[in-house]
């Protein structure tokens, strides 16, 4: 069954200075790729954005998380 959405589902990923950069950006990459990675591989124009992913933190100020990875939150709590 293929799920067709009229608009993407909003997803907020919480980021803290203690967050591992690989976990944060890995999850962001997986969610942003959902619905279009196969279409890209087969060169189809049927790509769709299933999720609208944003990074949320206690402030919109940029900070560094684990291993010095820079994070610029999209919104604050």
PDB file of N, H, CA, C and O in Angstrom:
ATOM      1  N   UNK A   1       0.841  -1.173   0.000  1.00  0.00           N
ATOM      2  CA  UNK A   1       0.000   0.000   0.000  1.00  0.00           C
ATOM      3  C   UNK A   1       0.889   1.241   0.000  1.00  0.00           C
ATOM      4  O   UNK A   1       1.813   1.340   0.808  1.00  0.00           O
ATOM      5  N   UNK A   2       0.626   2.161  -0.875  1.00  0.00           N
ATOM      6  H   UNK A   2      -0.125   2.081  -1.531  1.00  0.00           H
ATOM      7  CA  UNK A   2       1.379   3.407  -0.951  1.00  0.00           C
ATOM      8  C   UNK A   2       0.540   4.507  -0.322  1.00  0.00           C
ATOM      9  O   UNK A   2      -0.618   4.711  -0.685  1.00  0.00           O
ATOM     10  N   UNK A   3       1.138   5.205   0.617  1.00  0.00           N
ATOM     11  H   UNK A   3       2.079   5.039   0.912  1.00  0.00           H
ATOM     12  CA  UNK A   3       0.461   6.289   1.322  1.00  0.00           C
ATOM     13  C   UNK A   3       0.708   7.592   0.581  1.00  0.00           C
ATOM     14  O   UNK A   3       1.854   7.985   0.363  1.00  0.00           O
ATOM     15  N   UNK A   4      -0.356   8.251   0.202  1.00  0.00           N
ATOM     16  H   UNK A   4      -1.287   7.932   0.379  1.00  0.00           H
ATOM     17  CA  UNK A   4      -0.226   9.544  -0.462  1.00  0.00           C
ATOM     18  C   UNK A   4      -0.747  10.618   0.481  1.00  0.00           C
ATOM     19  O   UNK A   4      -1.877  10.544   0.963  1.00  0.00           O
ATOM     20  N   UNK A   5       0.073  11.598   0.734  1.00  0.00           N
ATOM     21  H   UNK A   5       0.991  11.658   0.342  1.00  0.00           H
ATOM     22  CA  UNK A   5      -0.292  12.661   1.650  1.00  0.00           C
ATOM     23  C   UNK A   5      -0.453  13.962   0.895  1.00  0.00           C
ATOM     24  O   UNK A   5       0.312  14.252  -0.025  1.00  0.00           O
ATOM     25  N   UNK A   6      -1.450  14.751   1.281  1.00  0.00           N
ATOM     26  H   UNK A   6      -2.071  14.515   2.029  1.00  0.00           H
ATOM     27  CA  UNK A   6      -1.616  16.062   0.680  1.00  0.00           C
ATOM     28  C   UNK A   6      -0.571  17.035   1.187  1.00  0.00           C
ATOM     29  O   UNK A   6      -0.102  17.898   0.446  1.00  0.00           O
ATOM     30  N   UNK A   7      -0.207  16.892   2.454  1.00  0.00           N
ATOM     31  H   UNK A   7      -0.588  16.190   3.056  1.00  0.00           H
ATOM     32  CA  UNK A   7       0.829  17.762   3.000  1.00  0.00           C
ATOM     33  C   UNK A   7       1.705  16.942   3.945  1.00  0.00           C
ATOM     34  O   UNK A   7       1.240  15.963   4.529  1.00  0.00           O
ATOM     35  N   UNK A   8       2.961  17.334   4.095  1.00  0.00           N
ATOM     36  H   UNK A   8       3.339  18.129   3.620  1.00  0.00           H
ATOM     37  CA  UNK A   8       3.886  16.578   4.941  1.00  0.00           C
ATOM     38  C   UNK A   8       3.476  16.611   6.418  1.00  0.00           C
ATOM     39  O   UNK A   8       2.846  17.561   6.884  1.00  0.00           O
ATOM     40  N   UNK A   9       3.839  15.577   7.119  1.00  0.00           N
ATOM     41  H   UNK A   9       4.350  14.805   6.741  1.00  0.00           H
ATOM     42  CA  UNK A   9       3.640  15.496   8.564  1.00  0.00           C
ATOM     43  C   UNK A   9       4.762  16.279   9.231  1.00  0.00           C
ATOM     44  O   UNK A   9       5.934  16.085   8.905  1.00  0.00           O
ATOM     45  N   UNK A  10       4.414  17.161  10.161  1.00  0.00           N
ATOM     46  H   UNK A  10       3.463  17.319  10.426  1.00  0.00           H
ATOM     47  CA  UNK A  10       5.431  17.944  10.879  1.00  0.00           C
ATOM     48  C   UNK A  10       6.115  17.079  11.933  1.00  0.00           C
ATOM     49  O   UNK A  10       5.458  16.390  12.713  1.00  0.00           O
ATOM     50  N   UNK A  11       7.436  17.128  11.940  1.00  0.00           N
ATOM     51  H   UNK A  11       7.969  17.688  11.305  1.00  0.00           H
ATOM     52  CA  UNK A  11       8.238  16.383  12.905  1.00  0.00           C
ATOM     53  C   UNK A  11       9.236  17.338  13.535  1.00  0.00           C
ATOM     54  O   UNK A  11       9.924  18.075  12.830  1.00  0.00           O
ATOM     55  N   UNK A  12       9.317  17.329  14.854  1.00  0.00           N
ATOM     56  H   UNK A  12       8.757  16.730  15.427  1.00  0.00           H
ATOM     57  CA  UNK A  12      10.304  18.132  15.571  1.00  0.00           C
ATOM     58  C   UNK A  12      11.304  17.185  16.222  1.00  0.00           C
ATOM     59  O   UNK A  12      10.918  16.249  16.923  1.00  0.00           O
ATOM     60  N   UNK A  13      12.582  17.431  15.987  1.00  0.00           N
ATOM     61  H   UNK A  13      12.895  18.191  15.418  1.00  0.00           H
ATOM     62  CA  UNK A  13      13.639  16.654  16.624  1.00  0.00           C
ATOM     63  C   UNK A  13      14.287  17.559  17.667  1.00  0.00           C
ATOM     64  O   UNK A  13      14.773  18.643  17.345  1.00  0.00           O
ATOM     65  N   UNK A  14      14.288  17.108  18.908  1.00  0.00           N
ATOM     66  H   UNK A  14      13.893  16.227  19.169  1.00  0.00           H
ATOM     67  CA  UNK A  14      14.855  17.899  20.001  1.00  0.00           C
ATOM     68  C   UNK A  14      16.370  17.734  20.010  1.00  0.00           C
ATOM     69  O   UNK A  14      16.888  16.617  19.996  1.00  0.00           O
ATOM     70  N   UNK A  15      17.068  18.860  20.033  1.00  0.00           N
ATOM     71  H   UNK A  15      16.647  19.767  20.045  1.00  0.00           H
ATOM     72  CA  UNK A  15      18.528  18.853  20.071  1.00  0.00           C
ATOM     73  C   UNK A  15      19.012  19.540  21.342  1.00  0.00           C
ATOM     74  O   UNK A  15      18.514  20.599  21.723  1.00  0.00           O
ATOM     75  N   UNK A  16      19.973  18.930  21.978  1.00  0.00           N
ATOM     76  H   UNK A  16      20.378  18.069  21.669  1.00  0.00           H
ATOM     77  CA  UNK A  16      20.621  19.450  23.178  1.00  0.00           C
ATOM     78  C   UNK A  16      22.119  19.453  22.945  1.00  0.00           C
ATOM     79  O   UNK A  16      22.598  18.747  22.057  1.00  0.00           O
ATOM     80  N   UNK A  17      22.878  20.225  23.716  1.00  0.00           N
ATOM     81  H   UNK A  17      22.489  20.798  24.438  1.00  0.00           H
ATOM     82  CA  UNK A  17      24.333  20.175  23.565  1.00  0.00           C
ATOM     83  C   UNK A  17      24.891  18.761  23.763  1.00  0.00           C
ATOM     84  O   UNK A  17      25.945  18.435  23.218  1.00  0.00           O
ATOM     85  N   UNK A  18      24.203  17.931  24.527  1.00  0.00           N
ATOM     86  H   UNK A  18      23.346  18.196  24.970  1.00  0.00           H
ATOM     87  CA  UNK A  18      24.659  16.562  24.775  1.00  0.00           C
ATOM     88  C   UNK A  18      24.290  15.598  23.642  1.00  0.00           C
ATOM     89  O   UNK A  18      24.719  14.444  23.649  1.00  0.00           O
ATOM     90  N   UNK A  19      23.505  16.060  22.678  1.00  0.00           N
ATOM     91  H   UNK A  19      23.156  16.997  22.673  1.00  0.00           H
ATOM     92  CA  UNK A  19      23.073  15.224  21.569  1.00  0.00           C
ATOM     93  C   UNK A  19      24.261  14.817  20.702  1.00  0.00           C
ATOM     94  O   UNK A  19      25.149  15.629  20.438  1.00  0.00           O
ATOM     95  N   UNK A  20      24.276  13.567  20.262  1.00  0.00           N
ATOM     96  H   UNK A  20      23.555  12.908  20.475  1.00  0.00           H
ATOM     97  CA  UNK A  20      25.293  13.118  19.306  1.00  0.00           C
ATOM     98  C   UNK A  20      24.921  13.679  17.930  1.00  0.00           C
ATOM     99  O   UNK A  20      23.798  13.491  17.461  1.00  0.00           O
ATOM    100  N   UNK A  21      25.852  14.356  17.299  1.00  0.00           N
ATOM    101  H   UNK A  21      26.764  14.508  17.680  1.00  0.00           H
ATOM    102  CA  UNK A  21      25.598  14.932  15.983  1.00  0.00           C
ATOM    103  C   UNK A  21      25.153  13.899  14.962  1.00  0.00           C
ATOM    104  O   UNK A  21      24.295  14.179  14.126  1.00  0.00           O
ATOM    105  N   UNK A  22      25.731  12.708  15.026  1.00  0.00           N
ATOM    106  H   UNK A  22      26.428  12.481  15.706  1.00  0.00           H
ATOM    107  CA  UNK A  22      25.356  11.655  14.069  1.00  0.00           C
ATOM    108  C   UNK A  22      23.914  11.214  14.267  1.00  0.00           C
ATOM    109  O   UNK A  22      23.220  10.932  13.290  1.00  0.00           O
ATOM    110  N   UNK A  23      23.452  11.150  15.496  1.00  0.00           N
ATOM    111  H   UNK A  23      24.016  11.380  16.290  1.00  0.00           H
ATOM    112  CA  UNK A  23      22.059  10.771  15.760  1.00  0.00           C
ATOM    113  C   UNK A  23      21.108  11.856  15.270  1.00  0.00           C
ATOM    114  O   UNK A  23      20.093  11.558  14.640  1.00  0.00           O
ATOM    115  N   UNK A  24      21.431  13.102  15.556  1.00  0.00           N
ATOM    116  H   UNK A  24      22.255  13.344  16.068  1.00  0.00           H
ATOM    117  CA  UNK A  24      20.578  14.222  15.158  1.00  0.00           C
ATOM    118  C   UNK A  24      20.462  14.317  13.646  1.00  0.00           C
ATOM    119  O   UNK A  24      19.359  14.302  13.101  1.00  0.00           O
ATOM    120  N   UNK A  25      21.600  14.413  12.970  1.00  0.00           N
ATOM    121  H   UNK A  25      22.497  14.425  13.414  1.00  0.00           H
ATOM    122  CA  UNK A  25      21.563  14.605  11.522  1.00  0.00           C
ATOM    123  C   UNK A  25      21.256  13.316  10.764  1.00  0.00           C
ATOM    124  O   UNK A  25      20.771  13.360   9.633  1.00  0.00           O
ATOM    125  N   UNK A  26      21.537  12.169  11.383  1.00  0.00           N
ATOM    126  H   UNK A  26      21.931  12.133  12.302  1.00  0.00           H
ATOM    127  CA  UNK A  26      21.141  10.890  10.783  1.00  0.00           C
ATOM    128  C   UNK A  26      19.620  10.775  10.725  1.00  0.00           C
ATOM    129  O   UNK A  26      19.062  10.374   9.704  1.00  0.00           O
ATOM    130  N   UNK A  27      18.955  11.127  11.820  1.00  0.00           N
ATOM    131  H   UNK A  27      19.409  11.453  12.649  1.00  0.00           H
ATOM    132  CA  UNK A  27      17.493  11.086  11.854  1.00  0.00           C
ATOM    133  C   UNK A  27      16.901  12.107  10.883  1.00  0.00           C
ATOM    134  O   UNK A  27      15.923  11.823  10.192  1.00  0.00           O
ATOM    135  N   UNK A  28      17.492  13.276  10.837  1.00  0.00           N
ATOM    136  H   UNK A  28      18.287  13.507  11.398  1.00  0.00           H
ATOM    137  CA  UNK A  28      17.045  14.307   9.899  1.00  0.00           C
ATOM    138  C   UNK A  28      17.152  13.800   8.460  1.00  0.00           C
ATOM    139  O   UNK A  28      16.227  13.977   7.666  1.00  0.00           O
ATOM    140  N   UNK A  29      18.261  13.182   8.132  1.00  0.00           N
ATOM    141  H   UNK A  29      19.012  13.039   8.777  1.00  0.00           H
ATOM    142  CA  UNK A  29      18.490  12.660   6.785  1.00  0.00           C
ATOM    143  C   UNK A  29      17.503  11.556   6.443  1.00  0.00           C
ATOM    144  O   UNK A  29      16.946  11.550   5.346  1.00  0.00           O
ATOM    145  N   UNK A  30      17.277  10.620   7.362  1.00  0.00           N
ATOM    146  H   UNK A  30      17.730  10.625   8.253  1.00  0.00           H
ATOM    147  CA  UNK A  30      16.344   9.511   7.117  1.00  0.00           C
ATOM    148  C   UNK A  30      14.938  10.044   6.866  1.00  0.00           C
ATOM    149  O   UNK A  30      14.280   9.633   5.910  1.00  0.00           O
ATOM    150  N   UNK A  31      14.479  10.947   7.711  1.00  0.00           N
ATOM    151  H   UNK A  31      15.013  11.281   8.488  1.00  0.00           H
ATOM    152  CA  UNK A  31      13.117  11.468   7.558  1.00  0.00           C
ATOM    153  C   UNK A  31      12.956  12.311   6.299  1.00  0.00           C
ATOM    154  O   UNK A  31      11.915  12.252   5.645  1.00  0.00           O
ATOM    155  N   UNK A  32      13.967  13.088   5.954  1.00  0.00           N
ATOM    156  H   UNK A  32      14.813  13.136   6.485  1.00  0.00           H
ATOM    157  CA  UNK A  32      13.886  13.901   4.735  1.00  0.00           C
ATOM    158  C   UNK A  32      13.967  13.044   3.473  1.00  0.00           C
ATOM    159  O   UNK A  32      13.464  13.444   2.424  1.00  0.00           O
ATOM    160  N   UNK A  33      14.585  11.889   3.562  1.00  0.00           N
ATOM    161  H   UNK A  33      14.994  11.564   4.414  1.00  0.00           H
ATOM    162  CA  UNK A  33      14.711  10.992   2.408  1.00  0.00           C
ATOM    163  C   UNK A  33      13.477  10.127   2.192  1.00  0.00           C
ATOM    164  O   UNK A  33      13.255   9.624   1.090  1.00  0.00           O
ATOM    165  N   UNK A  34      12.672   9.952   3.237  1.00  0.00           N
ATOM    166  H   UNK A  34      12.852  10.361   4.131  1.00  0.00           H
ATOM    167  CA  UNK A  34      11.490   9.093   3.131  1.00  0.00           C
ATOM    168  C   UNK A  34      10.562   9.614   2.033  1.00  0.00           C
ATOM    169  O   UNK A  34      10.216  10.795   1.996  1.00  0.00           O
ATOM    170  N   UNK A  35      10.174   8.710   1.150  1.00  0.00           N
ATOM    171  H   UNK A  35      10.455   7.751   1.180  1.00  0.00           H
ATOM    172  CA  UNK A  35       9.250   9.086   0.089  1.00  0.00           C
ATOM    173  C   UNK A  35       9.908   9.518  -1.197  1.00  0.00           C
ATOM    174  O   UNK A  35       9.226   9.721  -2.201  1.00  0.00           O
ATOM    175  N   UNK A  36      11.241   9.665  -1.188  1.00  0.00           N
ATOM    176  H   UNK A  36      11.794   9.500  -0.372  1.00  0.00           H
ATOM    177  CA  UNK A  36      11.855  10.107  -2.440  1.00  0.00           C
ATOM    178  C   UNK A  36      13.154   9.406  -2.798  1.00  0.00           C
ATOM    179  O   UNK A  36      13.641   9.569  -3.917  1.00  0.00           O
ATOM    180  N   UNK A  37      13.726   8.641  -1.897  1.00  0.00           N
ATOM    181  H   UNK A  37      13.330   8.509  -0.988  1.00  0.00           H
ATOM    182  CA  UNK A  37      15.021   8.029  -2.214  1.00  0.00           C
ATOM    183  C   UNK A  37      14.905   7.006  -3.354  1.00  0.00           C
ATOM    184  O   UNK A  37      15.756   6.968  -4.242  1.00  0.00           O
ATOM    185  N   UNK A  38      13.846   6.177  -3.326  1.00  0.00           N
ATOM    186  H   UNK A  38      13.155   6.208  -2.604  1.00  0.00           H
ATOM    187  CA  UNK A  38      13.663   5.200  -4.403  1.00  0.00           C
ATOM    188  C   UNK A  38      13.374   5.912  -5.723  1.00  0.00           C
ATOM    189  O   UNK A  38      13.893   5.530  -6.771  1.00  0.00           O
ATOM    190  N   UNK A  39      12.544   6.948  -5.659  1.00  0.00           N
ATOM    191  H   UNK A  39      12.122   7.259  -4.807  1.00  0.00           H
ATOM    192  CA  UNK A  39      12.217   7.701  -6.869  1.00  0.00           C
ATOM    193  C   UNK A  39      13.467   8.340  -7.473  1.00  0.00           C
ATOM    194  O   UNK A  39      13.595   8.422  -8.695  1.00  0.00           O
ATOM    195  N   UNK A  40      14.371   8.783  -6.636  1.00  0.00           N
ATOM    196  H   UNK A  40      14.267   8.716  -5.644  1.00  0.00           H
ATOM    197  CA  UNK A  40      15.631   9.347  -7.121  1.00  0.00           C
ATOM    198  C   UNK A  40      16.460   8.267  -7.812  1.00  0.00           C
ATOM    199  O   UNK A  40      17.043   8.509  -8.869  1.00  0.00           O
ATOM    200  N   UNK A  41      16.512   7.077  -7.215  1.00  0.00           N
ATOM    201  H   UNK A  41      16.039   6.881  -6.357  1.00  0.00           H
ATOM    202  CA  UNK A  41      17.300   5.985  -7.787  1.00  0.00           C
ATOM    203  C   UNK A  41      16.787   5.556  -9.157  1.00  0.00           C
ATOM    204  O   UNK A  41      17.580   5.221 -10.036  1.00  0.00           O
ATOM    205  N   UNK A  42      15.470   5.562  -9.346  1.00  0.00           N
ATOM    206  H   UNK A  42      14.826   5.834  -8.632  1.00  0.00           H
ATOM    207  CA  UNK A  42      14.903   5.134 -10.628  1.00  0.00           C
ATOM    208  C   UNK A  42      14.602   6.325 -11.548  1.00  0.00           C
ATOM    209  O   UNK A  42      13.970   6.175 -12.594  1.00  0.00           O
ATOM    210  N   UNK A  43      15.064   7.499 -11.140  1.00  0.00           N
ATOM    211  H   UNK A  43      15.577   7.621 -10.290  1.00  0.00           H
ATOM    212  CA  UNK A  43      14.908   8.730 -11.930  1.00  0.00           C
ATOM    213  C   UNK A  43      13.448   9.034 -12.254  1.00  0.00           C
ATOM    214  O   UNK A  43      13.099   9.371 -13.386  1.00  0.00           O
ATOM    215  N   UNK A  44      12.612   8.906 -11.236  1.00  0.00           N
ATOM    216  H   UNK A  44      12.896   8.632 -10.317  1.00  0.00           H
ATOM    217  CA  UNK A  44      11.191   9.208 -11.370  1.00  0.00           C
ATOM    218  C   UNK A  44      10.939  10.636 -10.879  1.00  0.00           C
ATOM    219  O   UNK A  44      11.672  11.145 -10.032  1.00  0.00           O
ATOM    220  N   UNK A  45       9.923  11.261 -11.404  1.00  0.00           N
ATOM    221  H   UNK A  45       9.327  10.848 -12.092  1.00  0.00           H
ATOM    222  CA  UNK A  45       9.550  12.604 -10.964  1.00  0.00           C
ATOM    223  C   UNK A  45       8.480  12.571  -9.882  1.00  0.00           C
ATOM    224  O   UNK A  45       7.902  13.609  -9.561  1.00  0.00           O
ATOM    225  N   UNK A  46       8.207  11.404  -9.315  1.00  0.00           N
ATOM    226  H   UNK A  46       8.678  10.561  -9.576  1.00  0.00           H
ATOM    227  CA  UNK A  46       7.144  11.249  -8.325  1.00  0.00           C
ATOM    228  C   UNK A  46       7.625  11.460  -6.894  1.00  0.00           C
ATOM    229  O   UNK A  46       7.042  10.903  -5.963  1.00  0.00           O
ATOM    230  N   UNK A  47       8.671  12.249  -6.702  1.00  0.00           N
ATOM    231  H   UNK A  47       9.144  12.701  -7.458  1.00  0.00           H
ATOM    232  CA  UNK A  47       9.166  12.489  -5.349  1.00  0.00           C
ATOM    233  C   UNK A  47       8.114  13.232  -4.537  1.00  0.00           C
ATOM    234  O   UNK A  47       7.385  14.081  -5.050  1.00  0.00           O
ATOM    235  N   UNK A  48       8.060  12.885  -3.254  1.00  0.00           N
ATOM    236  H   UNK A  48       8.652  12.195  -2.838  1.00  0.00           H
ATOM    237  CA  UNK A  48       7.160  13.600  -2.366  1.00  0.00           C
ATOM    238  C   UNK A  48       7.814  13.766  -1.010  1.00  0.00           C
ATOM    239  O   UNK A  48       8.579  12.912  -0.561  1.00  0.00           O
ATOM    240  N   UNK A  49       7.507  14.855  -0.377  1.00  0.00           N
ATOM    241  H   UNK A  49       6.886  15.548  -0.741  1.00  0.00           H
ATOM    242  CA  UNK A  49       8.037  15.119   0.956  1.00  0.00           C
ATOM    243  C   UNK A  49       7.015  14.608   1.951  1.00  0.00           C
ATOM    244  O   UNK A  49       5.938  15.187   2.094  1.00  0.00           O
ATOM    245  N   UNK A  50       7.349  13.510   2.651  1.00  0.00           N
ATOM    246  H   UNK A  50       8.223  13.039   2.536  1.00  0.00           H
ATOM    247  CA  UNK A  50       6.427  12.925   3.612  1.00  0.00           C
ATOM    248  C   UNK A  50       6.467  13.635   4.955  1.00  0.00           C
ATOM    249  O   UNK A  50       5.464  13.686   5.667  1.00  0.00           O
ATOM    250  N   UNK A  51       7.633  14.185   5.301  1.00  0.00           N
ATOM    251  H   UNK A  51       8.447  14.143   4.723  1.00  0.00           H
ATOM    252  CA  UNK A  51       7.809  14.821   6.601  1.00  0.00           C
ATOM    253  C   UNK A  51       8.390  16.216   6.448  1.00  0.00           C
ATOM    254  O   UNK A  51       9.259  16.443   5.605  1.00  0.00           O
ATOM    255  N   UNK A  52       7.917  17.141   7.253  1.00  0.00           N
ATOM    256  H   UNK A  52       7.211  16.956   7.937  1.00  0.00           H
ATOM    257  CA  UNK A  52       8.529  18.465   7.383  1.00  0.00           C
ATOM    258  C   UNK A  52       9.296  18.424   8.691  1.00  0.00           C
ATOM    259  O   UNK A  52       8.708  18.525   9.768  1.00  0.00           O
ATOM    260  N   UNK A  53      10.597  18.278   8.595  1.00  0.00           N
ATOM    261  H   UNK A  53      11.074  18.196   7.720  1.00  0.00           H
ATOM    262  CA  UNK A  53      11.430  18.050   9.773  1.00  0.00           C
ATOM    263  C   UNK A  53      12.103  19.353  10.196  1.00  0.00           C
ATOM    264  O   UNK A  53      12.693  20.066   9.384  1.00  0.00           O
ATOM    265  N   UNK A  54      11.996  19.639  11.489  1.00  0.00           N
ATOM    266  H   UNK A  54      11.516  19.060  12.148  1.00  0.00           H
ATOM    267  CA  UNK A  54      12.638  20.824  12.047  1.00  0.00           C
ATOM    268  C   UNK A  54      13.359  20.434  13.325  1.00  0.00           C
ATOM    269  O   UNK A  54      12.936  19.536  14.054  1.00  0.00           O
ATOM    270  N   UNK A  55      14.456  21.130  13.576  1.00  0.00           N
ATOM    271  H   UNK A  55      14.799  21.859  12.984  1.00  0.00           H
ATOM    272  CA  UNK A  55      15.228  20.910  14.808  1.00  0.00           C
ATOM    273  C   UNK A  55      14.772  21.944  15.827  1.00  0.00           C
ATOM    274  O   UNK A  55      14.716  23.138  15.533  1.00  0.00           O
ATOM    275  N   UNK A  56      14.447  21.475  17.026  1.00  0.00           N
ATOM    276  H   UNK A  56      14.492  20.505  17.265  1.00  0.00           H
ATOM    277  CA  UNK A  56      13.988  22.351  18.095  1.00  0.00           C
ATOM    278  C   UNK A  56      14.960  22.258  19.265  1.00  0.00           C
ATOM    279  O   UNK A  56      15.496  21.190  19.562  1.00  0.00           O
ATOM    280  N   UNK A  57      15.177  23.392  19.922  1.00  0.00           N
ATOM    281  H   UNK A  57      14.742  24.259  19.680  1.00  0.00           H
ATOM    282  CA  UNK A  57      16.055  23.439  21.098  1.00  0.00           C
ATOM    283  C   UNK A  57      15.480  24.454  22.082  1.00  0.00           C
ATOM    284  O   UNK A  57      14.430  25.047  21.831  1.00  0.00           O
ATOM    285  N   UNK A  58      16.164  24.646  23.189  1.00  0.00           N
ATOM    286  H   UNK A  58      17.016  24.164  23.393  1.00  0.00           H
ATOM    287  CA  UNK A  58      15.655  25.591  24.184  1.00  0.00           C
ATOM    288  C   UNK A  58      15.830  27.041  23.740  1.00  0.00           C
ATOM    289  O   UNK A  58      15.295  27.952  24.372  1.00  0.00           O
ATOM    290  N   UNK A  59      16.573  27.258  22.660  1.00  0.00           N
ATOM    291  H   UNK A  59      17.008  26.518  22.146  1.00  0.00           H
ATOM    292  CA  UNK A  59      16.783  28.591  22.108  1.00  0.00           C
ATOM    293  C   UNK A  59      17.085  28.426  20.619  1.00  0.00           C
ATOM    294  O   UNK A  59      17.526  27.359  20.191  1.00  0.00           O
ATOM    295  N   UNK A  60      16.854  29.457  19.842  1.00  0.00           N
ATOM    296  H   UNK A  60      16.496  30.324  20.190  1.00  0.00           H
ATOM    297  CA  UNK A  60      17.193  29.402  18.420  1.00  0.00           C
ATOM    298  C   UNK A  60      18.660  29.749  18.166  1.00  0.00           C
ATOM    299  O   UNK A  60      19.113  29.748  17.021  1.00  0.00           O
ATOM    300  N   UNK A  61      19.403  30.046  19.243  1.00  0.00           N
ATOM    301  H   UNK A  61      19.035  30.047  20.173  1.00  0.00           H
ATOM    302  CA  UNK A  61      20.833  30.354  19.098  1.00  0.00           C
ATOM    303  C   UNK A  61      21.597  29.108  18.645  1.00  0.00           C
ATOM    304  O   UNK A  61      21.373  28.020  19.174  1.00  0.00           O
ATOM    305  N   UNK A  62      22.481  29.256  17.687  1.00  0.00           N
ATOM    306  H   UNK A  62      22.664  30.141  17.257  1.00  0.00           H
ATOM    307  CA  UNK A  62      23.317  28.125  17.269  1.00  0.00           C
ATOM    308  C   UNK A  62      24.193  27.639  18.429  1.00  0.00           C
ATOM    309  O   UNK A  62      24.585  28.425  19.291  1.00  0.00           O
ATOM    310  N   UNK A  63      24.491  26.356  18.442  1.00  0.00           N
ATOM    311  H   UNK A  63      24.173  25.717  17.741  1.00  0.00           H
ATOM    312  CA  UNK A  63      25.369  25.761  19.448  1.00  0.00           C
ATOM    313  C   UNK A  63      26.067  24.562  18.825  1.00  0.00           C
ATOM    314  O   UNK A  63      25.764  24.172  17.698  1.00  0.00           O
ATOM    315  N   UNK A  64      26.993  23.989  19.556  1.00  0.00           N
ATOM    316  H   UNK A  64      27.239  24.305  20.472  1.00  0.00           H
ATOM    317  CA  UNK A  64      27.647  22.768  19.085  1.00  0.00           C
ATOM    318  C   UNK A  64      27.191  21.609  19.958  1.00  0.00           C
ATOM    319  O   UNK A  64      27.070  21.735  21.176  1.00  0.00           O
ATOM    320  N   UNK A  65      26.945  20.488  19.314  1.00  0.00           N
ATOM    321  H   UNK A  65      27.043  20.386  18.324  1.00  0.00           H
ATOM    322  CA  UNK A  65      26.560  19.289  20.058  1.00  0.00           C
ATOM    323  C   UNK A  65      27.761  18.346  20.073  1.00  0.00           C
ATOM    324  O   UNK A  65      28.889  18.771  19.819  1.00  0.00           O
ATOM    325  N   UNK A  66      27.525  17.078  20.367  1.00  0.00           N
ATOM    326  H   UNK A  66      26.609  16.732  20.572  1.00  0.00           H
ATOM    327  CA  UNK A  66      28.595  16.102  20.493  1.00  0.00           C
ATOM    328  C   UNK A  66      29.621  16.165  19.373  1.00  0.00           C
ATOM    329  O   UNK A  66      29.259  16.307  18.205  1.00  0.00           O
ATOM    330  N   UNK A  67      30.864  16.064  19.713  1.00  0.00           N
ATOM    331  H   UNK A  67      31.158  15.949  20.662  1.00  0.00           H
ATOM    332  CA  UNK A  67      31.994  16.101  18.778  1.00  0.00           C
ATOM    333  C   UNK A  67      32.111  17.439  18.047  1.00  0.00           C
ATOM    334  O   UNK A  67      32.702  17.508  16.969  1.00  0.00           O
ATOM    335  N   UNK A  68      31.551  18.498  18.629  1.00  0.00           N
ATOM    336  H   UNK A  68      31.071  18.442  19.504  1.00  0.00           H
ATOM    337  CA  UNK A  68      31.678  19.831  18.046  1.00  0.00           C
ATOM    338  C   UNK A  68      30.867  20.065  16.787  1.00  0.00           C
ATOM    339  O   UNK A  68      31.180  20.970  16.013  1.00  0.00           O
ATOM    340  N   UNK A  69      29.831  19.267  16.566  1.00  0.00           N
ATOM    341  H   UNK A  69      29.577  18.532  17.195  1.00  0.00           H
ATOM    342  CA  UNK A  69      28.988  19.416  15.377  1.00  0.00           C
ATOM    343  C   UNK A  69      28.089  20.638  15.559  1.00  0.00           C
ATOM    344  O   UNK A  69      27.400  20.737  16.574  1.00  0.00           O
ATOM    345  N   UNK A  70      28.077  21.578  14.595  1.00  0.00           N
ATOM    346  H   UNK A  70      28.637  21.497  13.770  1.00  0.00           H
ATOM    347  CA  UNK A  70      27.251  22.780  14.741  1.00  0.00           C
ATOM    348  C   UNK A  70      25.774  22.471  14.519  1.00  0.00           C
ATOM    349  O   UNK A  70      25.406  21.686  13.645  1.00  0.00           O
ATOM    350  N   UNK A  71      24.941  23.112  15.334  1.00  0.00           N
ATOM    351  H   UNK A  71      25.240  23.750  16.044  1.00  0.00           H
ATOM    352  CA  UNK A  71      23.490  22.962  15.231  1.00  0.00           C
ATOM    353  C   UNK A  71      22.871  24.363  15.202  1.00  0.00           C
ATOM    354  O   UNK A  71      23.181  25.200  16.050  1.00  0.00           O
ATOM    355  N   UNK A  72      22.015  24.606  14.246  1.00  0.00           N
ATOM    356  H   UNK A  72      21.763  23.926  13.558  1.00  0.00           H
ATOM    357  CA  UNK A  72      21.256  25.847  14.192  1.00  0.00           C
ATOM    358  C   UNK A  72      19.771  25.463  14.255  1.00  0.00           C
ATOM    359  O   UNK A  72      19.185  25.082  13.242  1.00  0.00           O
ATOM    360  N   UNK A  73      19.172  25.562  15.436  1.00  0.00           N
ATOM    361  H   UNK A  73      19.649  25.871  16.259  1.00  0.00           H
ATOM    362  CA  UNK A  73      17.772  25.160  15.583  1.00  0.00           C
ATOM    363  C   UNK A  73      16.839  25.971  14.680  1.00  0.00           C
ATOM    364  O   UNK A  73      17.085  27.145  14.404  1.00  0.00           O
ATOM    365  N   UNK A  74      15.780  25.330  14.236  1.00  0.00           N
ATOM    366  H   UNK A  74      15.580  24.377  14.461  1.00  0.00           H
ATOM    367  CA  UNK A  74      14.756  25.996  13.427  1.00  0.00           C
ATOM    368  C   UNK A  74      13.758  26.737  14.302  1.00  0.00           C
ATOM    369  O   UNK A  74      13.170  27.733  13.882  1.00  0.00           O
ATOM    370  N   UNK A  75      13.572  26.248  15.513  1.00  0.00           N
ATOM    371  H   UNK A  75      14.050  25.439  15.855  1.00  0.00           H
ATOM    372  CA  UNK A  75      12.621  26.880  16.431  1.00  0.00           C
ATOM    373  C   UNK A  75      13.008  26.533  17.864  1.00  0.00           C
ATOM    374  O   UNK A  75      13.850  25.668  18.108  1.00  0.00           O
ATOM    375  N   UNK A  76      12.375  27.226  18.803  1.00  0.00           N
ATOM    376  H   UNK A  76      11.691  27.928  18.606  1.00  0.00           H
ATOM    377  CA  UNK A  76      12.692  26.979  20.216  1.00  0.00           C
ATOM    378  C   UNK A  76      11.463  26.493  20.960  1.00  0.00           C
ATOM    379  O   UNK A  76      10.328  26.725  20.544  1.00  0.00           O
ATOM    380  N   UNK A  77      11.712  25.819  22.061  1.00  0.00           N
ATOM    381  H   UNK A  77      12.634  25.630  22.399  1.00  0.00           H
ATOM    382  CA  UNK A  77      10.625  25.304  22.908  1.00  0.00           C
ATOM    383  C   UNK A  77      10.027  26.459  23.661  1.00  0.00           C
ATOM    384  O   UNK A  77       9.092  26.271  24.440  1.00  0.00           O
TER     385      UNK A  77
END
